[in-house]
């Protein structure tokens, strides 16, 4: 098992398949992009599957989430999903994506064994989407969401970040649209994971702001902590149900005490937290011929040293050197 000194057990593995992305979201990376990892630095498909196998069979991982960058840019994605689906015990598998490539891949991913998807969409307005992402691909995301739902990758969850002066007024419209199309909407507070380190806590749209906006149009009933468990989203029942809306208040109401995640970067580093300053190298052990037992031991040691919390409320907080695109969401 992957246990830390605070008694938390990691059962949820986030696997970044690439640091590359085909959008340039203002809260993630600069317009010109980043210096991408060199291909030899990336884990191969076989190395990814082997590490997931170790995590599932030796370390108690029950759920695997494929992330990026943009995971649909990984050429071997469908094959990786198929191989992980064949593991015993079989983990639950999901994927976080910007949705641009879902129209052409959703059916194949479902057939390979993927269970569901989370799709990032911050606005219903194509012009605002272009401003936020610096790309004119709004229609592709909408079509990708539809394809995912039709393929059975459900529940289809939509992740939205509200930004001051751009889409901060869209919360009620986004929720009405999600209810109409049977998507589960989740708002995420903007986190300090942008490559240009332009994040400022002052002026950010908080969970409280979002809920106040939603309540101008909807009746929200808190679902309660019993159903939430270790999930990052606090959920509210919309107008008596059956639809729900979630808010992930990573900054203003951190949920570190219940965290059950461990993260694997695209170049084979273990991260115990999105905001960790330290990483533990598994790629070197893999490529030096270390047996599974040794790799599992390295992973356990890394998780044992996990800190109590992200420290976002600490005035001495230092933003991670790696942007979100390199860590995985």
C-alpha positions in Angstrom: 0.0 0.0 0.0 0.9 3.7 -0.4 0.6 5.2 3.0 1.9 8.5 4.4 2.8 9.5 8.0 -0.7 11.1 8.4 -2.5 7.8 7.8 -3.7 8.6 4.3 -3.7 5.8 1.7 -3.3 6.6 -2.0 -5.7 4.5 -4.1 -6.0 7.0 -7.0 -3.1 7.3 -9.6 -2.9 10.2 -12.0 -0.7 9.4 -15.0 0.5 12.2 -17.2 1.0 10.8 -20.7 2.5 13.9 -22.3 3.4 17.5 -21.4 2.3 18.7 -24.8 -1.1 20.4 -25.4 -2.9 21.8 -28.5 -4.4 24.7 -26.5 -2.6 27.6 -24.8 -4.9 28.3 -21.9 -4.0 31.6 -20.2 -4.0 30.0 -16.7 -1.7 27.2 -17.8 1.0 28.3 -20.2 2.3 31.2 -22.2 1.1 31.8 -25.8 4.3 30.6 -27.3 4.0 27.3 -25.5 6.8 25.7 -23.4 10.0 23.8 -23.9 8.6 20.3 -24.3 10.2 17.2 -22.9 12.5 15.4 -25.3 11.1 12.1 -26.6 13.9 10.0 -24.9 12.8 11.6 -21.5 9.2 10.4 -21.9 8.1 7.1 -20.5 7.5 4.5 -23.3 4.1 2.8 -23.5 5.6 -0.4 -22.0 7.1 1.6 -19.1 3.8 3.3 -18.4 1.9 0.0 -18.3 4.6 -1.6 -16.2 4.4 1.2 -13.6 0.6 1.1 -13.5 0.8 -2.7 -13.1 3.1 -2.3 -10.1 0.8 0.3 -8.7 -2.3 -1.8 -9.1 -1.0 -5.3 -8.1 1.5 -4.3 -5.4 0.5 -0.8 -4.1 -3.2 -0.8 -3.8 -4.2 1.5 -6.6 -7.8 1.1 -7.5 -8.4 4.0 -10.0 -6.2 5.3 -12.8 -6.7 8.7 -14.4 -4.9 9.5 -17.6 -3.9 13.2 -17.9 -1.5 15.4 -19.8 -0.8 18.0 -21.1 -3.4 16.7 -23.5 -3.5 12.9 -23.3 -5.3 12.5 -26.6 -2.0 13.6 -28.2 -0.3 10.4 -27.0 -0.1 8.1 -30.1 -0.4 4.9 -28.1 -3.2 6.0 -25.8 -5.8 3.4 -26.9 -3.3 0.6 -26.6 -2.3 1.7 -23.1 -5.9 1.8 -22.0 -6.5 -1.7 -23.4 -3.5 -3.1 -21.6 -4.4 -1.5 -18.3 -8.0 -2.8 -18.6 -6.5 -6.3 -18.8 -4.8 -6.0 -15.4 -5.9 -8.1 -12.4 -7.4 -6.5 -10.5 -8.8 -4.2 -13.1 -8.6 -0.5 -12.0 -11.3 2.0 -12.8 -10.0 4.2 -15.7 -10.8 7.8 -16.6 -9.3 10.5 -18.7 -9.0 14.3 -18.4 -8.9 16.0 -21.7 -9.6 19.3 -23.5 -12.0 17.3 -25.7 -10.6 18.4 -29.0 -9.8 14.9 -30.2 -12.7 13.1 -28.6 -15.0 13.1 -31.6 -12.6 10.7 -33.4 -11.4 8.7 -30.4 -14.3 8.3 -28.0 -15.7 5.0 -29.5 -12.2 3.4 -29.6 -11.4 4.5 -26.0 -14.7 3.0 -24.8 -14.0 -0.3 -26.6 -10.5 -0.4 -25.1 -11.9 -0.2 -21.6 -12.0 3.4 -20.6 -14.8 4.1 -18.2 -15.4 7.8 -18.3 -14.0 11.2 -19.2 -13.5 14.7 -17.7 -13.6 17.5 -20.3 -12.3 21.0 -19.7 -14.6 23.7 -21.0 -14.6 27.1 -19.4 -17.2 29.0 -21.5 -20.2 28.6 -23.8 -19.1 31.6 -25.9 -16.7 30.8 -28.8 -15.1 34.2 -28.7 -14.3 33.9 -25.0 -13.0 30.4 -25.6 -10.6 31.8 -28.3 -9.4 34.4 -25.8 -8.9 31.9 -23.0 -7.3 29.2 -25.0 -5.7 31.2 -27.8 -7.2 28.7 -30.3 -10.5 28.7 -32.3 -11.6 25.2 -31.3 -14.8 25.6 -29.3 -16.9 23.7 -31.8 -14.5 20.7 -31.6 -14.9 20.5 -27.8 -18.7 20.6 -28.0 -18.6 17.8 -30.6 -16.2 15.9 -28.4 -18.4 16.1 -25.4 -21.4 14.8 -27.5 -19.3 11.9 -28.8 -18.1 10.9 -25.3 -21.7 10.8 -24.1 -22.9 8.8 -27.1 -20.0 6.3 -26.7 -21.0 5.7 -23.1 -18.0 7.3 -21.4 -20.3 8.4 -18.6 -20.8 10.3 -16.4 -19.3 12.9 -18.6 -17.8 15.5 -16.3 -17.1 19.1 -17.4 -14.5 21.1 -15.6 -14.7 24.9 -15.7 -12.4 27.6 -14.4 -13.8 31.1 -14.1 -11.5 34.0 -14.7 -12.1 37.6 -13.8 -13.1 39.8 -16.7 -13.6 36.9 -19.1 -16.1 34.3 -18.0 -16.9 35.1 -14.4 -20.6 35.7 -15.2 -21.1 32.4 -16.9 -21.6 30.0 -14.0 -25.5 29.9 -14.2 -25.4 29.5 -18.0 -22.9 26.7 -17.8 -24.9 24.9 -15.2 -28.2 25.2 -17.2 -26.4 23.9 -20.3 -24.9 21.0 -18.4 -28.2 20.0 -17.0 -29.8 20.2 -20.4 -27.2 17.9 -22.0 -26.8 15.5 -19.0 -23.2 16.5 -18.2 -21.9 16.8 -14.6 -20.4 20.3 -14.2 -17.6 21.0 -11.8 -16.1 24.4 -11.2 -12.5 24.5 -10.2 -10.8 27.5 -8.4 -7.9 28.8 -10.5 -4.7 27.3 -9.0 -1.1 28.6 -9.0 0.1 26.3 -11.6 0.7 28.6 -14.6 4.1 28.5 -16.2 4.4 32.3 -16.3 3.7 32.5 -12.5 1.0 35.2 -13.1 -1.5 33.7 -10.6 -2.7 36.1 -7.9 -5.0 35.1 -5.0 -6.4 38.6 -4.9 -9.2 38.9 -7.4 -9.6 35.1 -8.1 -13.1 33.7 -8.5 -13.7 31.7 -5.3 -16.0 28.8 -4.5 -18.1 31.3 -2.5 -18.4 33.6 -5.5 -19.4 30.7 -7.7 -22.1 29.4 -5.4 -23.5 32.9 -4.9 -23.8 33.3 -8.7 -25.4 29.9 -9.2 -28.0 30.6 -6.5 -29.4 33.5 -8.5 -31.0 30.9 -10.8 -30.9 27.5 -9.0 -31.8 26.0 -5.7 -28.8 24.1 -4.4 -28.8 21.5 -1.6 -25.5 20.4 -0.2 -25.0 16.7 -0.8 -22.9 16.2 2.3 -19.5 14.9 3.3 -20.6 11.3 3.6 -21.2 11.0 -0.1 -18.1 13.1 -0.9 -15.5 10.8 0.8 -12.1 11.6 -0.6 -13.4 13.3 -3.8 -12.1 16.8 -4.3 -15.4 18.3 -5.3 -18.0 19.4 -2.9 -21.3 18.7 -4.6 -24.8 20.3 -4.5 -28.1 18.8 -5.8 -29.6 21.1 -8.4 -33.3 22.0 -8.0 -34.0 18.9 -6.0 -32.2 16.5 -8.4 -31.2 14.4 -10.1 -28.5 16.6 -11.5 -25.6 17.8 -9.3 -22.9 20.5 -9.6 -19.5 20.3 -8.0 -17.0 22.9 -6.8 -13.4 22.1 -6.2 -12.1 24.8 -3.8 -8.4 23.9 -4.0 -7.4 27.3 -2.7 -10.0 28.5 -0.3 -11.2 25.2 1.1 -8.4 22.7 0.6 -9.1 19.0 1.0 -5.6 17.8 1.7 -6.6 15.8 4.8 -8.6 13.4 2.7 -6.2 13.2 -0.3 -5.9 9.7 -1.8 -3.8 10.5 -4.8 -0.4 9.8 -6.1 0.9 11.2 -9.4 3.2 10.0 -12.2 4.7 12.6 -14.6 5.2 12.0 -18.2 9.0 11.6 -17.6 8.5 9.0 -14.8 8.6 11.1 -11.6 6.4 10.4 -8.6 4.8 13.6 -7.3 2.9 13.3 -4.0 1.0 16.5 -4.6 0.3 18.9 -7.5 2.1 21.6 -5.5 5.0 19.4 -4.3 8.5 20.9 -4.7 10.1 17.4 -4.7 9.9 14.5 -7.1 11.1 10.9 -6.9 12.6 9.3 -10.0 11.1 6.0 -11.1 12.3 6.2 -14.7 16.0 5.7 -13.7 15.1 2.6 -11.7 13.1 1.2 -14.6 15.8 1.7 -17.1 18.5 0.4 -14.9 16.8 -3.0 -14.7 15.4 -2.7 -11.2 12.8 -5.4 -10.3 9.2 -4.6 -9.6 9.7 -5.0 -5.8 12.5 -2.4 -5.8 10.4 0.1 -7.8 7.4 -0.5 -5.5 9.7 0.2 -2.5 10.9 3.5 -4.0 7.3 4.5 -4.6 6.3 3.7 -1.0 9.2 5.7 0.4 8.2 8.7 -1.7 4.6 8.5 -0.4 5.7 8.1 3.2 7.2 11.6 3.0 4.1 13.3 1.7 3.4 16.6 3.4 0.2 17.3 5.4 -1.1 19.8 2.9 -0.4 21.9 -0.2 0.3 25.0 1.9 -1.6 27.4 -0.4 -2.7 29.4 2.7 0.9 29.8 3.9 2.3 33.3 3.0 5.7 31.6 2.3 4.1 29.3 -0.4 6.4 28.8 -3.4 4.8 27.9 -6.7 6.1 24.6 -8.3 8.7 25.0 -11.0 6.8 22.7 -13.3 3.5 24.0 -14.9 0.3 22.0 -14.8 0.9 20.8 -18.3 4.0 18.9 -17.2 2.5 17.6 -13.9 -1.0 16.4 -14.9 -4.3 17.7 -13.6 
